[in-house]
Amino acid sequence: MTTTVTATIDAAVSALRRGEIEWARTSLPDRRRLLDRIHANTASYAREWVEIAAGIKKLSLDSPLLGEEWVSGPYSLLTGAAALAESLLALENGGSPVDGYPMRAAPGGRTAVEVFPHGMFDTLLLNGFRAEVWSRPGIDPETVRARAGLGQRKPDHTGGIGVVLGAGNIFSIAPLDVLYQLYADNRVVALKLNPITDPLLPVLEKIFAPMIERGFVRLLTGGPDVGAALVHHLDVDAVHMTGSALTHDAIVFGTGVEAAQNKAAGTPKLTKPITSELGGVSPAIVVPGRWSTADLRFQAEHLATQRLHNNGYNCIASQVAVISADWPQKDRFLAELRAAIERAPERPDYYPGSAARVAAARQGYPQAEAIGARTFIEGLTPDRDEPALHTEYFSPVLGVLELPGDPAEFLARAVQVANDEFEGTLGVNITAHPATIKQLGERFDRAVTDLRYGTIAINAWTGLGYLTARASWGAFPGHTLADVQSGIGVVHNALLIEEPERTVLRGPFRPAPRSLLHGEFTLAPKPPWFVTNRTGATTLRRLTDFAKRPRISALPGIFASALRG
């Protein structure tokens, strides 16, 4: 590493050390106003952000897929900053961030906090969707309330300097991770951008200018040598990263023979605390039932979206559909799934190594079927020797695993396989007809409780959990440095709930108006994040504009675009 790079890192860390002193002196109202300024700056530079993102991902500015960049970019930062500011206001007023949020007893002595919808606008914009954050077992509502606030309960007790190693796939991940370090962990932050996102540096510098000016944040670019020098810097106190388990282990244990020896001996090279979000292989469990033709088509598009959003370059992308071998409608559903994949707009590969990962999947599975540039693999088996269950392809590759049984038998077996045979615990999806859920009763509830995943989505996509600012986002708790799976710790979590266990999402099985005709009283049409949605770009741009300044007058335009989609 050159002396210039060393000097740049030393200067950044030195500025942050001085900034930490100022951060400790910064009152809750001032910290909240900083969030308001970040919100305002994000609103001002949202279009520039999206245009740069389109260039990185090789999308034209009129692409129907551009909505992905609006909603997973500036929209996510806008809503995250606003939700955190609301939590700080509650603390300023002597309350708890969870005050006013419904709570209920969840199975196993847990407490569930309903974090979505929160207010009239949430109810109108995503009608029929709900999200709860569950505590760990043995935590009652009063304890949840008393502990919510994390580092902002004692703002003068700062946590030193944190390093964030940014992601290269979803462009709000790094900014949101910076906010979590600042507010949940009460640390000043050096963000090292993933080289893929380096073109966004000017925009992020403008958005975070209020934090940069006061020495609370520093943004750096460079290769792995810069990241390594940062995380091992003597004045850095903690690290957070988003990426792969392989990258995590290289940071923690080193590389080559040294890494194997360190991991076996339990002697990591990195001895400071590290949290992480590392992806994995996400299952999508499709519970058999009696579905209409429209249901089959809609849910096939839903599953195709879970894999093809961002061309599969998502840590939470569904990689394996788990279906019942005994479902009479299995073949029809798989035909609809192939058709949905074929209908989805083609897009360029932009993420490094994508083509090689697709080629490896096709080479490993001679039965793999090419659907355009996408890969569809049937005939998977439920064990740890099955590559598709423990290799995150991070590309447009979707597998199918069949398990025997009627709805109850199948679901119990699917939960066991998802828990024991799949790599990672970031998220799992369950699709089930409302009549089947009612028929299963407490067996369905037990399945949800038994799943060991950080986000569980029922008739929704776990990606919506990422977009829900007050939901927790991260692996199921319990992983270790030696077996890190999907990571350690959580982010987002704008209510600053202490050690949440999971987020549980629920959505409508059918879109409106079909939902109303079949007894589901929800008004949400086909979600705008579906890759087959014709007006998704317009709807999600309008939703982002709404997040800049929530107001009733903006709703008709959003609704009109959503209905046309």
N, C-alpha and C positions, 0 to 999 in steps of 0.2 A: 504494500500500500504506500502511495506517495506521501511525502511530507505535507503536500497541499491538502490532501484528503484528511490526514491526521489533524492538521491545524483547523480545518473546517469543523470536524467533529468536536474537537476540544473547545472551540469557540461556542458551538451550539450548546454543549453540555454546561459550560461555564455560565452562559447567559441564563440557562434554565435553573441553575443552582441559585443565582441571584433572584430569578423570577419566583422561585419557590417561597422565598421570604416574603415577597409581595403578595403571592397567592394566599399565604397564611393570614395576611392582614386584610384581605379582601372580604367584605361583609357579604352575607347572603343576598341582600338587595342588589349589590354591585355585581355579584356573580350571576344573578338572574338577568340583569340588564345586559351583561355580556352575551348571554344566550339570545336575548332579543335582537342584539346587533348582528349576531351570526345568522339568525333567522332572516333579518332584513337583507343582509348581504347575499344570502343564498337566493332569495327572491330576485334580487337585482341581476345576478349572474347566472340564473337557471338556464336561460336559452344558450348562453355561451358554453356552459357546462355540457349541455346535450349535444350541441354541434361538434364539440371536440370529441365527445364520447362516440358519436356517429363515425367520425373519422378513424378513431382507434379500431372500431369494430367493423369498418368497411361497409357501413349502411348509408344509403342515400338519405337525404334530408326529407324525402317524401315516402320513405319506406313505411309500410304498415307496422313494422316491428319497432319503430322508433319510440313507441309508447313504453317499451321496456326501459329505455334510458331515462325517460321522464320519471317513471314511478320508482325505479330502483336507484335513481340518482338524486336530483334535488328534492323530489317529493319526500323521500325517506329522511333526508336531513332536516327539511322544514318541519315535518311532524315530530321528529325526535327532539329537536331543539325546543319546540313549543311545549311538548309534554314535560320535558325536564324543567322548563321554566315554571310550569304550573306546580310541579312538585316542590321547587324551592319556595314558591310563594306560600304553600301550605306550611312549610317549616318556619318561614319568617313569621307567620301568624300564630305560631305556637302549636300547630297541629301536626298531623302525619300526612305524608303523601297519599296514603290509602283512604283517608277520610272521605266518605261519600261514595265509595265503591262497594257494591254489594259483596258480601262474603257468605259462604256456606260451608258446611262440613263436607269434605270429600272423603272417599274411602281411605281406610288405614290411618285414621287420626290426622289427616291432612286438613288444611284450610285452603279453599279455592276462592280467589279474588277475581271477580268479573271485571276485566280491564277493557273489554270492548263488547258492545258499543258504550261510548262515554259521551253522552249528550245527544241532542237532537240531530245534529249533522251526521254523526256516525250512523245513527239509526236510519236516516234517509238515504245516505249514500251507499251503504252496504247492508241493506235490509236483509235480515235473515242470517247474518253471520254473527258469531259470538266467539269470544276468547276468554279463557280463564288462566290465571297463573296459579299453580298448585304449590303449596309449601311442602317441605319434607315431612315425613310422619312425625306426629307428636307435637306439632306447632299449632297453637290455638290462635283465634283471631286477635286477641289482645297482644300476643307476642308478635304477630305479624305487624300490627299497628305500631307497637313500641319500637321495633327495630328498623322499620322502613325509614330510609333517609341515608343510610350507609355513611359515607365520608362527610356528608353535609350536616350530620348531627353535631359534629365537632370540627367545624371548618378550619380552625387554627391548628389542628393536629394533622399536618400534611404527611403525605406518603412518599416524599422524595421525587425522584425523576423516573418516569416510565418511558420505555421505548415501545412504539407500535410499529410492527412490520406489516405494511399494508398489503391488501389483496390486489390481484390484477384482473378480476372478473366482474365484480359488481362494484360500481364506483362510489357508492355511499358507505361501503364497509369501513374504509380507513377513517373518514371524517367522524362517523358514529363511534368508532373505537376510541378516537381521541377524546370525544365528549365523555365517554364512559370512564376513561382513565382520570379525566379532570374531576368529574362530579361524583362518581361512585367510589373511586379509589383515592380521590383527593390528591392527585399527583399532577405535576407539570409534565409535559409530554414532548418527546422528540418523535415525529412521524417520519419513517423512512418509506418513501413510496415504492411500490412495485414498479420496475422499469416500464411495464406496459402502460402505466398510468402517468408517466412523466409529463406528457403533453398537458395534463390537467393542473400541473403545478401553478401556473399563473392564476387560474381561477381559484384554487384552494388558498393561495396566498391572499387573495382579495377577500375571500369569505372569512378566513381566520385572522384577518388583519388586527382586530381588537385584541385578540389573545397574543399575537406575535409581538405587537407593539409593547406589551407589558411584560414580555419575557415568559409567558405561560406556555407557549407552543413554539416549536421550531420544526420546519419542514425540510427534509433532505432527500436527495436523489443519489443514485449510484447502484453499483452491483452488489453481489454477495459480500465482497470485502468490506463495503461500507456498513452493511447490516451487522456483520460479525464484529467489526470494531465498536459499533454502538452498543450492542448487547453485552459485550465483555468490558466495556469502559468501567473503570473503578467507581466512578461517581453515578453510575446508573443503578437504580434500586430494584427495578422490576421490568418485565418484558411481557408484551402481549403480541401474539401473531395469528394471522389467518393464512392457511395454506394446507399443505399435505402433511401427513404423519412422517413421511420421509424427511421433509425439510425440518420439521420439529426435532426429530432425532438427531439430525446433523448439527443443529444449533445446541442441543442439550448435551449430546454425547460425543460429538465429533464425527469423523468419517473414517471409512475403511476399517482396518484391523483395530485401530484405537477405539473406534465407536463400539464395536462388538465387545471388546474387553471392558470398556467403561459401563456398558449396559448390563453385562453379565455380573459385574462386581457391584453395581449400584452406586457408581462413583461418577456422577455427571460432571462434565467440564463447566457447565453453567450452574452455578450454585445459588443464584438469586431466583426469586419466585418468577414463574412463567405461567401465564394463562394462554388459552389457545382455542381456536375454532377451526377444526381440521376436516370437516366433511365426512365422507364415508360412502357406503352403499345403501341407499334409501329404498326400502320396500314400499310398494303400493298394494295393499291387501284389498282384493275385490271380493266381497262376500256374495255368494250366490243368492238369487232371488228371482221373482217374476218381474221382468222389466219390459216396458214397451219398446217398440222400435226407436222412438224418439229418445227414450232413456239410454238405450245402448249407444246411440250416436253421440249424445251429449257427453256421457261419461267416457267414451273413447276419446273425444276431443279433450276432455279434462286430463286424462292420463297422458295423452300425447303432449299437452302443454307442460305437464310436470317434468317430462324428459327434454323437450325441445326449446323451452324458454332459454334465451341466451345461448342457443345452439348446444345446450347440455353442459355449458361451462358454469354450473352452479353446484355448490357444495351440497345443496338440498335437492338436487334433481333426482326424481324417481328413476332408479336404474333397473329394478326388477319388479314386474307385475306378478303378484302371487294370486292365483285363481284356482277355483275348484275344478278338479278333473271330472267331477260328477255333475257339474252344472249343465243342465240341458241347453242353455243358451251360450255355452262357452265358445263354440265355433263362430256363432254370429257376432259375439263381442270381439273376438280376435279379428274377424274380417273388418268390422267397423274400426278397430284400432289401426290396422294397416292402412285403411282408407284415410283416416284422420292424419296419420303421419305423412301420407302422400299429399294431402291437401295443404299441409302447413307450408308456408313460403320457404323456399330454399334461401340459404344465406351463406356468406363466405366464412371459412374458418379464419379466426383471428388469434386464437389462443395457441401459444407455442406447444408443439407436440401432439396436436389433435389428430392429424392424419396418421401419425405413427400409432397412437392408441387405438384408433379405429382399425388399422391394419392388424394390430396384435389381436384384437377381439375376433376379427374374421379368421385369422389364421388359427386361433385356438378353438374355434367352433366351425367346423366344415359345413354345418347345416345353416350357418348364418345367412340371412336373406337381406339383400341390398334393396332398400326402398329409396331410390335416388341416392343421395349422399348419406342416408341414414342406415343403420344396421339393426336388424330385428332377429332375435335369437330365441327359438323355442327349445324345449327339451332339457332345461336345467334340472339339476338334482339338489335336494336340500342338505348339503353337507359342506364342511369347511374346505374340502378339496375342490369345490366348484369355483373356478376363477371369477365368474361374474358376481359371486356373492361376497368376494373379499377384495376385488380389484376395482377401485374407483376409476372408471374409464374417462370421466370428465370430457365427454364428447357425445355426439348423438347416437348412442348405443342403448338399446332397450331389450332386456331379456324377459322371458316368461317362465315362471316356475309353477307347476301344477301339483296340487296336493289333493288327496281324496277327502270325501266326506260331504255330509249335508251341512247346512249353514252352521250349526253349533259345533259339529266335529271339525269342520274345516277351520273355523275361526280359532278354536282352541289350538289346533296344530299350527296354524299360521303365526299365532303369537309366539309359540314356543320356538319355531324356526327363526322368526325375526329376531328374537332375543338371543338365541344361542348360535346361529349359523351365519348371520350377516355381520360384516365388518362395519363398525361405527354405530353411534346412537344419536345422531343429530336429529333425524326426523323420520316419521312413518306416517303413511296415509292409509285411511280406511274408507272404502266406498261401500255403502250399504243402503238398500231401499228402506224407506221409513217403516214399511210393514214388517220387514225382516228384523230391524232394530227392535220394534215393539214385540215381535214374536220371541226374540232371544231374551229380552228383558234384562234381568240381573246378570246373565251370562255375557251380554254385550258390555255392560258396565265393568264387569270383572276383567274382560279382555283389555279394555282401555286402561284400567288400573295396573294390570300385569305388564303391559308394554314398558320396557325400559328405554325410553327415548325422550330427548329434550323437548321435542315438539311433536304432538300427535294431532293430526287433522282428520276430522270425520266429515266426509262429503265436502271437503275443502282441500286446498293444497297447502302443505307446510310452508311454502314460500310466502303465503299471506301472513304467517307468524313473523317472518322477517320484516314485513311492511308495517306491522302493528307496533307502534313505538313503545307502548306500555307492556307488551309481552316480553318475556325473557327469551333469550336466544343463545343456545349453546347445547353441548352434549348433556346426556343424562349424568348426574353426579356419580363419582366413584372411580373414575379413571386415574391412572398413575403415570408418572413420567416413563416408566418402563413399559406400560401398556396403555398408550395414550388414546387410542381409538379416535373418537371425534373431538377430543380435546378436554380441557379442564377449565371450569368457570363459565360465566355467562356474560353477555353484553346486552345492549339496548335497555330493557328493564327500567323504563323511565320512572316508574314509581319507586325505584331504588329499594326493592324488597330484598331482604337478606336471604341469601342462599336458596333461591327458588329451585324446585325440583324439575318442573316441566310446565309447558304451556299446552293447553288443550283447546283446539279450534273446532268449531262446528259450523257447517254451512248448509244451504238448501240442496236437496238431492236433484231438484229440477229448477230451471230458470223460470222467471215469470214470462208470459202469463200462465204457462203450463202448471206451475206450482199452485196457483190459485184454483185451477180446475181440478186438482187432485188433493185438496185439503191441506196443502202447505201454505200458510198465510205469510208468504214472503214476496217482496216486490222486486228483488234483484233479477235483472235479465242476465243473459250470458255474460260472464265476467270479462272486463276489458283486457285482462292479462292473458286470455286464451290466445294461443298463437293463430287460431283460425278466426279471430274477431276482426271484422272488416274495418271497424272504426276505432280500434284500440289506441292508435297513436293520437287521434284527436281527443278521445275521452280522457286518456291519462294525462295529456297536456293540460286539458281543462281542469282536471282534478288537481294537478300541481299548481295551477293558477289559483284555484280555490284555497289550497293550503297556504299560499302566500297571504291571503286576506279572506278568511272564511266569512261568507255572507249569503243571505238567502237569494239575492238577485243572480248569483252565479249558478244556482242549481238547475234551472230549466235547460240551459245549454248542455250541462253534463248529462242530464237525463235523456235529452233528445239524441245526443250522440251515442249514449250507451244502448238505447233502444234500437237504433239503426244498426248496431253491431251484431 
